[in-house]
Amino acid sequence: MKTESKTETRIVSHLQAHPLSDAIFGPMGDDEFQELKQDIDERGVNHPLELDPEGRVICGSQRLRALKELNVEYVEVKVVKLDGEAAVIRHLLLDNLLRRHLTPGMIYKAGKALENIKINEGETPTTSQIAGELKNVTSYTNYWRIQKIMESGDEQLIQSMETGETKVAVAHKQLQEQSKKRMEGRVDARQRDVMAFIRYRKRLDRMRLFLRQNPMDEFGTYSKEARKALRDVMDVAQDLVKA
């Protein structure tokens, strides 16, 4: 929980970004970063960088990068008082989620970081809870799909989603189709026979129900044939049991 903050001036070269910032969000794309750098060069930093109690930049890592490349000596920062590392990480995540153009991979990594926070706090987080934390960024369904794709191990599909070549919903549908094909490929001849026996069992159950509702004597001229067919079925069933 954020308790208070104060603004002060710090030496740019002494500042370092929180390591989780790069681990999850990475650097901006070249074009986007150059625009940011040009804007800072022309107008300066409009919003103070935010530091945690350890002095690490938790909001503004890319602004810090631009300031260093521009050889700016001093910058205004806001030191945010936060209760513990979990609060620091949550603050960092939510700020970046709202400010950055995020890829599905970034959203997934942010979700896993939030999940780890809850686990360290003694909770067992659900996908729904994590998606709730990210509600200003993505929907539950979209986060659930991203999670499935990122954990599939299909690097080609993941890369296609990350670059925007394939939309999340389309990538997830492709993943489901691949999974279905793999499952079908695992059903060998022996399994198909077992499945066939299960279907036959269901048919026998329907026959038994039918005969309870329709006594043999009511079959009239066909009762002899019906009894013979039933005996044949029973003989086959007994042979299967003996086998």
PEQUIRA-V121472 format. One record per residue. N is the residue number from 1. RES is the residue in one small letter. PSI is psi in whole degrees, 0 to 359 (999 if undefined). Layout:
[[N & RES & PSI] [N & RES & PSI]]
//
This chain:
[[1 & m & 136] [2 & k & 130] [3 & t & 317] [4 & e & 170] [5 & s & 157] [6 & k & 149] [7 & t & 139] [8 & e & 175] [9 & t & 136] [10 & r & 159] [11 & i & 125] [12 & v & 316] [13 & s & 342] [14 & h & 352] [15 & l & 144] [16 & q & 144] [17 & a & 150] [18 & h & 133] [19 & p & 332] [20 & l & 335] [21 & s & 310] [22 & d & 325] [23 & a & 324] [24 & i & 310] [25 & f & 336] [26 & g & 182] [27 & p & 159] [28 & m & 159] [29 & g & 156] [30 & d & 312] [31 & d & 315] [32 & e & 320] [33 & f & 321] [34 & q & 324] [35 & e & 317] [36 & l & 315] [37 & k & 318] [38 & q & 319] [39 & d & 318] [40 & i & 323] [41 & d & 324] [42 & e & 322] [43 & r & 353] [44 & g & 186] [45 & v & 116] [46 & n & 335] [47 & h & 130] [48 & p & 146] [49 & l & 149] [50 & e & 130] [51 & l & 148] [52 & d & 175] [53 & p & 340] [54 & e & 356] [55 & g & 9] [56 & r & 141] [57 & v & 117] [58 & i & 345] [59 & c & 110] [60 & g & 28] [61 & s & 325] [62 & q & 329] [63 & r & 321] [64 & l & 317] [65 & r & 317] [66 & a & 319] [67 & l & 320] [68 & k & 320] [69 & e & 333] [70 & l & 0] [71 & n & 35] [72 & v & 135] [73 & e & 316] [74 & y & 154] [75 & v & 149] [76 & e & 133] [77 & v & 161] [78 & k & 119] [79 & v & 116] [80 & v & 126] [81 & k & 117] [82 & l & 145] [83 & d & 88] [84 & g & 166] [85 & e & 326] [86 & a & 318] [87 & a & 324] [88 & v & 311] [89 & i & 316] [90 & r & 318] [91 & h & 315] [92 & l & 313] [93 & l & 308] [94 & l & 326] [95 & d & 313] [96 & n & 324] [97 & l & 328] [98 & l & 336] [99 & r & 329] [100 & r & 155] [101 & h & 113] [102 & l & 140] [103 & t & 163] [104 & p & 324] [105 & g & 321] [106 & m & 317] [107 & i & 318] [108 & y & 313] [109 & k & 322] [110 & a & 318] [111 & g & 319] [112 & k & 323] [113 & a & 318] [114 & l & 323] [115 & e & 316] [116 & n & 324] [117 & i & 312] [118 & k & 322] [119 & i & 317] [120 & n & 336] [121 & e & 4] [122 & g & 12] [123 & e & 165] [124 & t & 90] [125 & p & 146] [126 & t & 164] [127 & t & 322] [128 & s & 319] [129 & q & 316] [130 & i & 317] [131 & a & 326] [132 & g & 324] [133 & e & 334] [134 & l & 18] [135 & k & 335] [136 & n & 354] [137 & v & 320] [138 & t & 164] [139 & s & 166] [140 & y & 313] [141 & t & 316] [142 & n & 318] [143 & y & 319] [144 & w & 318] [145 & r & 316] [146 & i & 316] [147 & q & 314] [148 & k & 317] [149 & i & 314] [150 & m & 330] [151 & e & 4] [152 & s & 335] [153 & g & 2] [154 & d & 92] [155 & e & 324] [156 & q & 316] [157 & l & 319] [158 & i & 314] [159 & q & 321] [160 & s & 321] [161 & m & 318] [162 & e & 322] [163 & t & 350] [164 & g & 1] [165 & e & 323] [166 & t & 127] [167 & k & 156] [168 & v & 313] [169 & a & 320] [170 & v & 317] [171 & a & 320] [172 & h & 321] [173 & k & 319] [174 & q & 321] [175 & l & 318] [176 & q & 319] [177 & e & 320] [178 & q & 318] [179 & s & 320] [180 & k & 318] [181 & k & 320] [182 & r & 319] [183 & m & 320] [184 & e & 324] [185 & g & 336] [186 & r & 347] [187 & v & 98] [188 & d & 182] [189 & a & 320] [190 & r & 317] [191 & q & 322] [192 & r & 323] [193 & d & 317] [194 & v & 317] [195 & m & 324] [196 & a & 318] [197 & f & 321] [198 & i & 320] [199 & r & 320] [200 & y & 321] [201 & r & 319] [202 & k & 323] [203 & r & 319] [204 & l & 321] [205 & d & 321] [206 & r & 323] [207 & m & 316] [208 & r & 316] [209 & l & 320] [210 & f & 317] [211 & l & 330] [212 & r & 325] [213 & q & 339] [214 & n & 89] [215 & p & 149] [216 & m & 323] [217 & d & 337] [218 & e & 359] [219 & f & 350] [220 & g & 231] [221 & t & 345] [222 & y & 5] [223 & s & 324] [224 & k & 313] [225 & e & 323] [226 & a & 318] [227 & r & 319] [228 & k & 315] [229 & a & 321] [230 & l & 319] [231 & r & 322] [232 & d & 317] [233 & v & 317] [234 & m & 322] [235 & d & 316] [236 & v & 318] [237 & a & 318] [238 & q & 319] [239 & d & 321] [240 & l & 320] [241 & v & 317] [242 & k & 324] [243 & a & 999]]
//
